[in-house]
């Protein structure tokens, strides 16, 4: 299996909204509603932001939301804040005990 | 609070063996899968495999099958990732992560360790 495809970088200004796409195939993203998203500040442990396409962990800001259409999942961050600047990774179950990650997207808050 | 604490950074030579660890606390260690994820410098995350400490059921990504061994000692709530003969290309940050309680139904990683940097250089 190949890694899921994400844009290498996105940027936005404080208060704006951005969307990060994650494209897979009919064998992974398109076949399972098991897409998760992780925020990673370099040097720290990655953090779960979204599970099962659109579920937020308890206590996570509702500025973060997830969706999926066909073979593409998306993470939207609204009301951008400087602390949102990080790397974001999507992940999908691909069957047979395998998870596939995306290549990661660097979010810059201008 | 659930915690996964990983062992410290390692520097090894090509051909060396190595075992790094991930100790879980504040949850029932035997009831959750533990996965391992690699991050090569400047690259994204890669899924390596996972283990269920309750019965040591282990699954590997095809990319890592035969390259590493995942194990666990439930008596001390610790999972391991080991290499028998390191290569320079194994230089990376390695993260452990806890699988969700119903991992085969919802398949996400809800808590992560801080990472262990492995450097392989002659």
Interface residues (C-beta under 8 A of the other chain):
Chain A: X1 X3 X32 X34 X36 X38 X40 X44 X45 X46 X47 X48 X51 X52 X57 X89 X91 X93 X96 X97 X98 X99 X100 X101 X102 X103 X104
Chain B: X4 X35 X37 X43 X44 X45 X46 X47 X49 X50 X59 X61 X62 X95 X97 X100 X106 X107 X108 X109 X110 X111 X112 X113 X114 X115
